[in-house]
């Protein structure tokens, strides 16, 4: 757990409609993309879960899944516990969480890869945590886009984004491939990349 995590300060307003509007369509796309790949009793890890909104929607669509939530913000995790009493919630930095290998059928990183201290290492670790034929689903900003580069530079002014590390989709793909993950779906929409990988 990170002391004085900048996301602790915004946890109380994170679920306000204005804050959640940007995530509504991402969650809608994610639920659609993941519908065919989630099996009964699937073991799912949601990295950077924030207040648990996506996990709650996922459980609503798939009532028998087993969910683990992970976030480095204590305040976010406390709110996610209330939203998702069915889930196991961990307040840890992902790369220091020491999670069991080959234990998950699906790992989701919804607009949170850049929040992790080392995105490439995070992808490599996800590959180790996935069971054979498990899936990794990532939504990430189009950081290679010129306008997004300007926006990212601007967001660096905010405490929550000062330590963010954005990597382009090609780098995500290369790291995943080197880690034994096969890209099975990729598209961009509304300034975001949507990528689905499967472990082989």
MIDO-429611 format. One line per 5 residues: number of its first residue (from 1); their letters; for each residue x, y, z of N, C-alpha, C. Coordinates in Angstrom, 2 decimals, always signed. Example, Ala and Ser with C-alpha at 12.3 -4.5 7.8 and 13.67 -1.06 7.14 Angstrom:
BEGIN
1 = as = +13.19,-5.69,+7.80,+12.30,-4.50,+7.80,+13.20,-3.30,+7.80; +12.85,-2.25,+7.08,+13.67,-1.06,+7.14,+12.90,+0.03,+7.87
// end
This chain:
BEGIN
1 = xxxxx = +0.83,-1.18,+0.00,+0.00,+0.00,+0.00,+0.87,+1.24,+0.00; +0.54,+2.20,-0.83,+1.31,+3.43,-0.93,+0.75,+4.46,+0.03; +1.59,+4.99,+0.90,+1.15,+6.04,+1.80,+0.93,+7.32,+1.00; -0.11,+8.07,+1.39,-0.44,+9.32,+0.71,-0.63,+9.13,-0.79; -1.30,+8.06,-1.14,-1.61,+7.82,-2.55,-2.50,+8.95,-3.06
6 = xxxxx = -2.12,+9.59,-4.17,-2.91,+10.73,-4.66,-4.36,+10.38,-4.99; -4.60,+9.11,-5.30,-5.97,+8.70,-5.61,-6.85,+8.63,-4.37; -6.24,+8.58,-3.18,-7.02,+8.60,-1.95,-7.86,+9.88,-1.86; -7.30,+10.97,-2.37,-7.96,+12.27,-2.23,-9.17,+12.42,-3.15; -9.20,+11.66,-4.23,-10.33,+11.80,-5.16,-11.32,+10.64,-5.05
11 = xxxxx = -11.05,+9.70,-4.17,-11.93,+8.53,-4.05,-13.36,+8.93,-3.70; -13.50,+9.95,-2.85,-14.83,+10.37,-2.40,-15.68,+10.93,-3.53; -15.05,+11.47,-4.56,-15.82,+12.06,-5.67,-15.72,+11.23,-6.95; -15.05,+10.09,-6.87,-14.78,+9.29,-8.06,-16.05,+8.76,-8.71; -17.07,+8.50,-7.90,-18.31,+7.94,-8.43,-19.34,+9.00,-8.81
16 = xxxxx = -18.98,+10.26,-8.72,-19.89,+11.30,-9.16,-20.17,+11.12,-10.65; -21.38,+11.40,-11.11,-21.74,+11.19,-12.52,-20.76,+11.81,-13.51; -20.29,+13.01,-13.23,-19.36,+13.67,-14.15,-18.06,+12.90,-14.27; -17.59,+12.34,-13.15,-16.35,+11.56,-13.15,-16.55,+10.23,-13.86; -17.72,+9.63,-13.65,-17.97,+8.29,-14.18,-18.39,+8.29,-15.64
21 = xxxxx = -18.80,+9.44,-16.16,-19.29,+9.48,-17.54,-18.25,+8.94,-18.52; -17.00,+9.32,-18.32,-15.94,+8.91,-19.24,-15.73,+7.40,-19.20; -16.04,+6.78,-18.05,-15.84,+5.33,-17.92,-17.05,+4.53,-18.37; -18.20,+5.16,-18.46,-19.43,+4.43,-18.79,-19.30,+3.68,-20.10; -18.82,+4.38,-21.14,-18.74,+3.74,-22.46,-17.59,+2.74,-22.51
26 = xxxxx = -16.51,+3.00,-21.76,-15.43,+2.02,-21.69,-15.93,+0.71,-21.09; -16.68,+0.82,-20.02,-17.21,-0.38,-19.37,-18.18,-1.11,-20.30; -18.96,-0.34,-21.02,-19.92,-0.95,-21.96,-19.19,-1.74,-23.04; -18.13,-1.15,-23.60,-17.34,-1.85,-24.62,-16.65,-3.07,-24.02; -16.13,-2.93,-22.83,-15.42,-4.04,-22.18,-16.36,-5.22,-21.92
31 = xxxxx = -17.55,-4.94,-21.43,-18.51,-6.01,-21.18,-18.85,-6.75,-22.48; -18.97,-6.00,-23.56,-19.26,-6.60,-24.87,-18.08,-7.46,-25.34; -16.87,-6.93,-25.22,-15.67,-7.66,-25.68,-15.44,-8.93,-24.89; -15.74,-8.88,-23.60,-15.42,-10.01,-22.71,-16.52,-11.05,-22.62; -17.70,-10.72,-23.09,-18.83,-11.64,-23.00,-18.50,-13.05,-23.52
36 = xxxxx = -17.84,-13.17,-24.69,-17.59,-14.53,-25.23,-16.47,-15.31,-24.52; -15.64,-14.62,-23.72,-14.46,-15.31,-23.19,-14.56,-15.64,-21.71; -15.62,-15.21,-21.04,-15.77,-15.48,-19.61,-16.57,-16.75,-19.41; -15.93,-17.74,-18.82,-16.60,-19.01,-18.57,-17.24,-19.05,-17.19; -18.02,-20.10,-16.92,-18.63,-20.25,-15.59,-17.55,-20.34,-14.51
41 = xxxxx = -17.77,-19.62,-13.42,-16.84,-19.64,-12.28,-15.44,-19.15,-12.64; -15.33,-18.31,-13.65,-14.03,-17.77,-14.06,-13.39,-17.00,-12.91; -12.06,-17.12,-12.81,-11.30,-16.40,-11.78,-10.75,-15.13,-12.42; -11.18,-13.99,-11.90,-10.88,-12.71,-12.54,-10.15,-11.78,-11.59; -9.10,-11.15,-12.10,-8.34,-10.14,-11.35,-8.51,-8.80,-12.05
46 = xxxxx = -9.02,-7.81,-11.32,-9.20,-6.46,-11.85,-8.14,-5.56,-11.24; -7.16,-5.18,-12.05,-6.04,-4.36,-11.58,-6.37,-2.88,-11.75; -6.14,-2.11,-10.69,-6.51,-0.70,-10.73,-8.02,-0.56,-10.71; -8.64,-1.28,-9.78,-10.11,-1.43,-9.77,-10.84,-0.16,-9.36; -10.14,+0.80,-8.77,-10.76,+2.04,-8.28,-11.89,+1.69,-7.30
51 = xxxxx = -13.10,+2.21,-7.51,-14.18,+1.99,-6.56,-15.01,+0.75,-6.87; -14.55,-0.06,-7.82,-15.20,-1.34,-8.09,-16.38,-1.30,-9.05; -16.58,-0.17,-9.72,-17.73,-0.03,-10.62,-17.73,-1.08,-11.72; -16.56,-1.29,-12.37,-16.52,-2.24,-13.48,-16.74,-3.67,-12.98; -16.11,-4.02,-11.88,-16.26,-5.37,-11.33,-17.71,-5.65,-10.97
56 = xxxxx = -18.39,-4.66,-10.46,-19.81,-4.83,-10.11,-20.64,-5.11,-11.36; -20.36,-4.39,-12.44,-21.07,-4.62,-13.70,-20.74,-6.00,-14.27; -19.48,-6.39,-14.16,-19.04,-7.69,-14.67,-19.74,-8.82,-13.91; -19.82,-8.68,-12.60,-20.49,-9.70,-11.78,-21.99,-9.74,-12.10; -22.56,-8.59,-12.41,-23.97,-8.55,-12.78,-24.25,-9.33,-14.05
61 = xxxxx = -23.28,-9.29,-14.98,-23.43,-10.02,-16.25,-23.05,-11.48,-16.12; -22.20,-11.80,-15.14,-21.71,-13.17,-14.95,-21.75,-13.49,-13.45; -22.91,-13.91,-12.95,-23.12,-14.05,-11.50,-22.21,-15.04,-10.77; -21.58,-15.97,-11.49,-20.83,-17.02,-10.80,-19.30,-16.83,-10.86; -18.86,-15.69,-11.36,-17.42,-15.47,-11.44,-16.83,-15.19,-10.06
66 = xxxxx = -15.54,-15.48,-9.92,-14.79,-15.18,-8.70,-13.87,-14.00,-8.97; -14.05,-12.93,-8.22,-13.36,-11.67,-8.53,-12.38,-11.28,-7.43; -11.19,-10.88,-7.84,-10.21,-10.27,-6.95,-9.97,-8.84,-7.43; -10.11,-7.89,-6.53,-9.89,-6.48,-6.83,-8.55,-6.05,-6.27; -7.83,-5.23,-7.02,-6.53,-4.75,-6.56,-6.37,-3.27,-6.90
71 = xxxxx = -5.98,-2.50,-5.90,-5.70,-1.08,-6.11,-4.73,-0.62,-5.02; -3.87,+0.32,-5.38,-2.87,+0.81,-4.42,-3.44,+1.88,-3.48; -4.65,+2.35,-3.77,-5.27,+3.39,-2.95,-6.17,+2.77,-1.89; -5.89,+3.04,-0.64,-6.69,+2.49,+0.46,-8.13,+2.96,+0.40; -8.33,+4.23,+0.07,-9.69,+4.77,+0.02,-10.48,+4.16,-1.14
76 = xxxxx = -9.82,+3.93,-2.26,-10.49,+3.29,-3.39,-10.90,+1.87,-3.01; -10.01,+1.15,-2.37,-10.31,-0.23,-1.98,-11.46,-0.30,-0.98; -11.49,+0.63,-0.04,-12.59,+0.64,+0.93,-13.93,+0.82,+0.23; -13.96,+1.67,-0.77,-15.19,+1.89,-1.52,-15.52,+0.70,-2.41; -14.49,+0.07,-2.95,-14.74,-1.11,-3.80,-15.30,-2.27,-2.97
81 = xxxxx = -14.89,-2.37,-1.71,-15.42,-3.42,-0.83,-16.92,-3.25,-0.63; -17.36,-2.01,-0.50,-18.78,-1.73,-0.31,-19.56,-2.01,-1.59; -18.96,-1.67,-2.73,-19.64,-1.88,-4.01,-19.65,-3.35,-4.41; -18.61,-4.08,-3.99,-18.44,-5.48,-4.41,-18.18,-6.38,-3.20; -19.17,-6.59,-2.35,-18.95,-7.44,-1.17,-18.64,-8.89,-1.52
86 = xxxxx = -18.91,-9.27,-2.75,-18.65,-10.63,-3.23,-17.18,-10.86,-3.57; -16.39,-9.80,-3.66,-15.02,-9.89,-4.17,-13.98,-9.88,-3.04; -12.84,-10.44,-3.36,-11.67,-10.31,-2.50,-10.96,-9.02,-2.90; -10.70,-8.14,-1.95,-10.13,-6.83,-2.25,-8.75,-6.69,-1.61; -7.77,-6.29,-2.42,-6.39,-6.16,-1.96,-5.90,-4.74,-2.18
91 = xxxxx = -5.39,-4.13,-1.12,-4.79,-2.80,-1.24,-3.28,-2.97,-1.35; -2.81,-3.09,-2.57,-1.39,-3.33,-2.82,-1.00,-2.73,-4.16; +0.30,-2.45,-4.31,+0.84,-2.16,-5.63,+0.94,-3.48,-6.38; +0.54,-3.49,-7.62,+0.46,-4.75,-8.35,+1.77,-5.52,-8.37; +2.87,-4.84,-8.66,+4.15,-5.53,-8.80,+4.73,-5.99,-7.46
96 = xxxxx = +4.07,-5.61,-6.37,+4.52,-6.04,-5.05,+3.46,-6.89,-4.35; +2.47,-7.34,-5.11,+1.35,-8.06,-4.51,+1.62,-9.54,-4.28; +2.61,-10.11,-5.00,+2.98,-11.53,-4.85,+1.76,-12.45,-5.00; +1.05,-12.28,-6.09,-0.13,-13.10,-6.35,+0.28,-14.46,-6.91; -0.54,-15.48,-6.73,-0.19,-16.84,-7.19,-0.17,-16.95,-8.71
101 = xxxxx = +0.84,-17.59,-9.24,+0.95,-17.75,-10.69,-0.08,-18.75,-11.22; -0.43,-18.57,-12.48,-1.36,-19.45,-13.20,-2.69,-19.60,-12.47; -3.16,-18.51,-11.85,-4.35,-18.59,-11.00,-5.57,-17.84,-11.53; -5.44,-17.17,-12.67,-6.55,-16.35,-13.15,-6.90,-16.71,-14.59; -8.20,-16.68,-14.87,-8.70,-16.94,-16.22,-8.82,-15.64,-17.02
106 = xxxxx = -8.90,-14.54,-16.31,-8.99,-13.23,-16.96,-8.40,-12.17,-16.05; -7.57,-11.31,-16.62,-7.05,-10.14,-15.91,-7.47,-8.90,-16.70; -8.06,-7.94,-16.02,-8.47,-6.70,-16.68,-7.67,-5.52,-16.13; -7.27,-4.65,-17.05,-6.61,-3.39,-16.67,-7.34,-2.30,-17.46; -8.37,-1.74,-16.84,-9.24,-0.78,-17.52,-8.74,+0.64,-17.27
111 = xxxxx = -8.11,+1.20,-18.28,-7.61,+2.58,-18.20,-6.74,+2.79,-16.95; -5.90,+1.81,-16.66,-5.07,+1.90,-15.46,-3.63,+1.46,-15.68; -3.29,+1.00,-16.90,-1.94,+0.52,-17.14,-0.91,+1.60,-16.88; -1.22,+2.82,-17.26,-0.27,+3.93,-17.10,-0.10,+4.33,-15.64; -1.01,+3.87,-14.77,-0.89,+4.16,-13.34,+0.10,+3.23,-12.65
116 = xxxxx = +0.44,+2.13,-13.30,+1.36,+1.16,-12.70,+2.80,+1.64,-12.88; +3.63,+1.34,-11.92,+4.98,+1.91,-11.91,+5.85,+1.46,-13.08; +5.57,+0.28,-13.62,+6.33,-0.23,-14.76,+5.37,-1.04,-15.65; +4.72,-0.38,-16.61,+3.70,-1.05,-17.43,+4.19,-2.31,-18.14; +5.41,-2.30,-18.67,+5.93,-3.48,-19.36,+6.11,-4.64,-18.39
121 = xxxxx = +6.66,-4.37,-17.23,+6.82,-5.41,-16.22,+5.46,-5.91,-15.76; +4.49,-5.02,-15.71,+3.14,-5.40,-15.30,+2.53,-6.40,-16.29; +2.74,-6.16,-17.58,+2.23,-7.07,-18.61,+2.90,-8.44,-18.48; +4.22,-8.43,-18.28,+4.96,-9.69,-18.11,+4.45,-10.46,-16.89; +4.16,-9.74,-15.82,+3.66,-10.37,-14.60,+2.26,-10.93,-14.81
126 = xxxxx = +1.44,-10.21,-15.55,+0.09,-10.70,-15.87,+0.17,-12.04,-16.59; +1.11,-12.15,-17.52,+1.27,-13.41,-18.27,+1.60,-14.57,-17.33; +2.37,-14.29,-16.29,+2.73,-15.33,-15.33,+1.54,-15.71,-14.45; +0.65,-14.76,-14.21,-0.49,-15.01,-13.32,-1.64,-15.72,-14.03; -1.67,-15.64,-15.36,-2.76,-16.24,-16.12,-2.62,-17.75,-16.23
131 = xxxxx = -3.75,-18.43,-16.13,-3.78,-19.86,-16.43,-3.65,-20.04,-17.94; -3.31,-21.22,-18.37,-3.19,-21.50,-19.81,-4.51,-21.17,-20.50; -4.42,-20.45,-21.60,-5.56,-19.98,-22.39,-6.38,-18.90,-21.69; -5.82,-18.35,-20.60,-6.47,-17.22,-19.94,-6.30,-15.95,-20.75; -7.03,-14.91,-20.37,-7.07,-13.68,-21.16,-6.58,-12.47,-20.36
136 = xxxxx = -5.93,-11.56,-21.08,-5.55,-10.26,-20.55,-6.26,-9.20,-21.38; -7.02,-8.34,-20.72,-7.77,-7.30,-21.42,-7.30,-5.93,-20.94; -6.87,-5.10,-21.88,-6.32,-3.79,-21.55,-7.06,-2.70,-22.33; -7.44,-1.65,-21.63,-7.89,-0.42,-22.28,-6.86,+0.65,-21.91; -6.30,+1.28,-22.92,-5.23,+2.26,-22.68,-5.35,+3.43,-23.66
141 = xxxxx = -4.98,+4.63,-23.23,-5.05,+5.80,-24.12,-4.14,+5.65,-25.34; -4.53,+6.28,-26.43,-3.71,+6.28,-27.64,-2.56,+7.28,-27.45; -1.58,+6.88,-26.69,-0.49,+7.79,-26.31,+0.39,+8.19,-27.48; +0.31,+7.44,-28.60,+1.11,+7.77,-29.77,+0.45,+8.85,-30.62; -0.81,+9.15,-30.31,-1.56,+10.19,-31.03,-1.09,+11.57,-30.59
146 = xxxxx = -0.88,+12.49,-31.56,-0.32,+13.81,-31.25,-1.18,+14.58,-30.26; -2.48,+14.58,-30.48,-3.38,+15.31,-29.58,-3.37,+14.70,-28.18; -3.25,+13.38,-28.13,-3.21,+12.73,-26.84,-1.89,+13.01,-26.11; -0.83,+13.17,-26.87,+0.45,+13.53,-26.25,+0.33,+14.88,-25.55; -0.38,+15.81,-26.19,-0.60,+17.13,-25.59,-1.46,+16.99,-24.33
151 = xxxxx = -2.52,+16.18,-24.43,-3.41,+15.98,-23.28,-2.67,+15.32,-22.13; -1.84,+14.32,-22.44,-1.07,+13.62,-21.41,-0.11,+14.58,-20.72; +0.52,+15.44,-21.51,+1.44,+16.43,-20.95,+0.70,+17.37,-19.99; -0.53,+17.72,-20.37,-1.34,+18.60,-19.52,-1.72,+17.90,-18.22; -2.13,+16.64,-18.31,-2.58,+15.91,-17.11,-1.44,+15.69,-16.12
156 = xxxxx = -0.21,+15.79,-16.60,+0.94,+15.62,-15.70,+0.97,+16.71,-14.61; +0.17,+17.75,-14.81,+0.09,+18.82,-13.82,-0.68,+18.37,-12.58; -1.47,+17.31,-12.71,-2.30,+16.84,-11.61,-1.56,+15.77,-10.80; -1.73,+15.79,-9.48,-1.01,+14.83,-8.61,-1.23,+13.38,-9.00; -2.44,+13.03,-9.43,-2.73,+11.63,-9.77,-2.00,+11.16,-11.02
161 = xxxxx = -1.53,+12.11,-11.84,-0.91,+11.73,-13.12,+0.60,+11.99,-13.17; +1.15,+12.58,-12.15,+2.57,+12.97,-12.18,+3.51,+11.80,-12.42; +3.18,+10.64,-11.89,+4.06,+9.48,-12.03,+3.57,+8.51,-13.11; +2.57,+8.90,-13.89,+2.02,+8.01,-14.91,+3.06,+7.72,-15.99; +2.99,+6.49,-16.53,+3.93,+6.04,-17.56,+3.10,+5.50,-18.74
166 = xxxxx = +3.02,+6.26,-19.81,+2.24,+5.85,-20.98,+3.16,+5.17,-22.00; +2.72,+4.02,-22.48,+3.46,+3.34,-23.55,+2.50,+3.10,-24.72; +3.01,+3.20,-25.96,+2.14,+3.03,-27.13,+1.64,+1.60,-27.28; +0.58,+1.45,-28.06,-0.03,+0.13,-28.25,+0.96,-0.88,-28.80; +1.84,-0.45,-29.71,+2.83,-1.36,-30.31,+3.74,-1.95,-29.23
171 = xxxxx = +4.08,-1.13,-28.27,+4.95,-1.59,-27.17,+4.20,-2.56,-26.26; +2.92,-2.29,-26.05,+2.09,-3.21,-25.28,+2.03,-4.56,-25.99; +1.81,-4.51,-27.30,+1.71,-5.74,-28.10,+3.02,-6.53,-28.08; +4.13,-5.84,-28.27,+5.43,-6.52,-28.30,+5.75,-7.18,-26.97; +5.48,-6.46,-25.89,+5.74,-7.00,-24.55,+4.86,-8.22,-24.29
176 = xxxxx = +3.59,-8.12,-24.70,+2.67,-9.24,-24.52,+3.12,-10.45,-25.33; +3.53,-10.22,-26.57,+3.97,-11.33,-27.43,+5.19,-12.02,-26.84; +6.15,-11.23,-26.36,+7.35,-11.79,-25.77,+7.05,-12.56,-24.48; +5.89,-12.27,-23.89,+5.49,-12.93,-22.63,+4.58,-14.13,-22.87; +4.37,-14.49,-24.15,+3.56,-15.65,-24.47,+2.08,-15.36,-24.61
181 = xxxxx = +1.74,-14.09,-24.86,+0.35,-13.70,-25.02,+0.06,-13.39,-26.48; -0.98,-14.00,-27.01,-1.36,-13.82,-28.41,-2.46,-12.77,-28.51; -2.24,-11.79,-29.36,-3.25,-10.74,-29.59,-4.40,-11.33,-30.40; -5.61,-11.27,-29.85,-6.76,-11.82,-30.58,-7.80,-10.76,-30.93; -7.65,-9.57,-30.33,-8.58,-8.49,-30.68,-7.93,-7.16,-30.37
186 = xxxxx = -8.06,-6.22,-31.32,-7.49,-4.89,-31.13,-8.27,-3.89,-31.95; -8.67,-2.81,-31.33,-9.31,-1.72,-32.06,-9.19,-0.44,-31.23; -9.42,+0.68,-31.88,-9.38,+1.95,-31.17,-10.71,+2.67,-31.33; -11.10,+3.34,-30.27,-12.39,+4.04,-30.26,-12.32,+5.15,-29.22; -12.76,+6.33,-29.62,-12.83,+7.48,-28.72,-11.50,+7.75,-28.00
191 = xxxxx = -10.40,+7.61,-28.75,-9.10,+7.93,-28.18,-8.48,+6.86,-27.31; -9.07,+5.67,-27.29,-8.56,+4.58,-26.46,-8.26,+3.36,-27.32; -7.25,+2.59,-26.90,-6.99,+1.28,-27.48,-7.69,+0.22,-26.64; -8.28,-0.74,-27.31,-8.89,-1.89,-26.66,-8.14,-3.12,-27.15; -7.50,-3.84,-26.25,-6.66,-4.98,-26.63,-6.99,-6.20,-25.79
196 = xxxxx = -7.17,-7.33,-26.46,-7.46,-8.60,-25.79,-6.41,-9.62,-26.20; -5.74,-10.19,-25.21,-4.69,-11.19,-25.46,-5.09,-12.50,-24.81; -4.54,-13.59,-25.33,-4.76,-14.91,-24.73,-3.43,-15.61,-24.52; -3.30,-16.27,-23.39,-2.05,-16.96,-23.06,-1.99,-18.31,-23.77; -0.84,-18.57,-24.37,-0.62,-19.84,-25.07,+0.70,-20.46,-24.59
// end
